[in-house]
Amino acid sequence: MRKKVYYLSTCSTCARIMKELNIGDDFEQQDIKTEKITEEQIDEMAKLAGSYESLFSRVAMKYKAWGLKEKNLGEQDYRNYILEEYTFLKRPVFIIGDQIFVGNSKKTVAAIADVL
């Protein structure tokens, strides 16, 4: 079964969740700051999640700084922004088998724990 996590090594929340879930060498780990997300990866995530918007973080610092709040963004926009700027990916993203878990809500973390 495929196990992968997209995370940010400088993010304390990602680190806490990975520690809490005992994420080890059985997971392929991709630090999105040092290893950029590819078009294939973002397309696969969106296919599993149902949309690019569900992968997009509106709490990213650059969301306001770039004036995106005032824009009417479509799916292609979300995809392009995530590819352009890693901080727009809602983190962490876990892919376990054919399931995807996006973000750091308690509910999401609990769902990952159930699957593991």
C-alpha positions as CSV (number, residue, x, y, z in Angstrom):
1,M,0.0,0.0,0.0
2,R,1.3,3.4,-1.0
3,K,2.0,5.8,1.9
4,K,3.2,9.3,1.2
5,V,3.2,12.6,3.1
6,Y,3.7,16.1,1.7
7,Y,4.8,18.4,4.5
8,L,6.9,21.4,5.3
9,S,10.0,20.6,7.5
10,T,9.8,24.2,8.9
11,C,6.2,23.8,10.0
12,S,5.8,22.9,13.7
13,T,2.2,21.7,13.1
14,C,3.4,19.3,10.4
15,A,6.2,18.0,12.7
16,R,3.7,17.6,15.6
17,I,1.2,15.6,13.5
18,M,3.9,13.4,12.0
19,K,5.3,12.7,15.5
20,E,1.8,12.1,16.9
21,L,1.1,9.6,14.1
22,N,4.5,7.9,14.4
23,I,5.3,8.6,10.7
24,G,8.5,6.7,9.9
25,D,10.4,5.2,7.1
26,D,7.3,3.3,5.9
27,F,6.1,6.7,4.5
28,E,7.6,8.4,1.5
29,Q,8.2,11.9,2.8
30,Q,8.4,15.0,0.6
31,D,9.4,18.3,2.1
32,I,7.6,20.6,-0.4
33,K,10.0,23.5,0.3
34,T,13.1,21.6,-0.8
35,E,11.4,19.3,-3.3
36,K,8.8,21.2,-5.3
37,I,5.4,19.6,-6.1
38,T,5.2,18.5,-9.7
39,E,2.2,18.9,-12.0
40,E,1.6,15.1,-11.9
41,Q,1.6,15.2,-8.1
42,I,-0.9,18.1,-7.8
43,D,-3.1,16.5,-10.4
44,E,-3.1,13.2,-8.5
45,M,-3.9,15.0,-5.2
46,A,-6.8,16.9,-6.8
47,K,-8.2,13.8,-8.4
48,L,-8.2,12.1,-5.0
49,A,-9.5,15.2,-3.1
50,G,-12.1,16.1,-5.7
51,S,-10.8,19.6,-6.5
52,Y,-7.7,21.8,-6.4
53,E,-9.6,24.2,-4.2
54,S,-9.8,21.6,-1.4
55,L,-5.9,21.5,-1.5
56,F,-5.6,25.3,-1.4
57,S,-4.7,27.1,1.9
58,R,-6.5,30.4,2.4
59,V,-4.5,31.0,5.6
60,A,-1.2,31.2,3.7
61,M,0.5,34.6,4.3
62,K,0.7,35.3,0.6
63,Y,-3.0,34.8,0.1
64,K,-3.7,38.3,1.4
65,A,-0.3,39.7,0.3
66,W,-0.9,38.8,-3.3
67,G,-4.5,40.2,-3.2
68,L,-6.0,36.8,-4.0
69,K,-8.8,37.4,-1.5
70,E,-10.3,40.0,-3.8
71,K,-10.1,37.7,-6.9
72,N,-12.6,35.1,-8.0
73,L,-10.3,32.0,-8.3
74,G,-11.2,29.0,-10.4
75,E,-9.8,25.4,-10.3
76,Q,-7.0,26.3,-12.8
77,D,-6.0,29.3,-10.6
78,Y,-5.8,27.1,-7.5
79,R,-3.6,24.6,-9.3
80,N,-1.3,27.3,-10.7
81,Y,-0.9,29.1,-7.4
82,I,0.0,25.8,-5.6
83,L,2.5,24.9,-8.2
84,E,4.0,28.4,-8.1
85,E,4.1,28.8,-4.3
86,Y,4.4,25.8,-2.0
87,T,2.8,27.7,1.0
88,F,-0.5,27.6,-0.8
89,L,-0.8,23.8,-0.3
90,K,-2.9,23.0,2.7
91,R,-0.6,20.9,4.9
92,P,0.2,18.2,5.6
93,V,-1.2,16.0,2.8
94,F,-1.3,12.3,3.4
95,I,-1.9,9.7,0.7
96,I,-2.6,6.3,2.1
97,G,-3.6,3.7,-0.5
98,D,-6.2,5.5,-2.6
99,Q,-7.3,7.8,0.2
100,I,-6.2,11.4,0.7
101,F,-6.1,13.5,3.9
102,V,-5.6,17.2,3.6
103,G,-4.8,19.7,6.4
104,N,-4.3,19.6,10.1
105,S,-7.8,19.6,11.6
106,K,-8.3,17.3,14.6
107,K,-10.9,15.4,12.5
108,T,-8.4,14.9,9.7
109,V,-5.7,13.7,12.0
110,A,-8.1,11.3,13.8
111,A,-9.1,9.9,10.4
112,I,-5.5,9.3,9.4
113,A,-4.9,7.5,12.8
114,D,-7.9,5.3,12.1
115,V,-6.5,4.2,8.7
116,L,-3.0,3.6,10.2
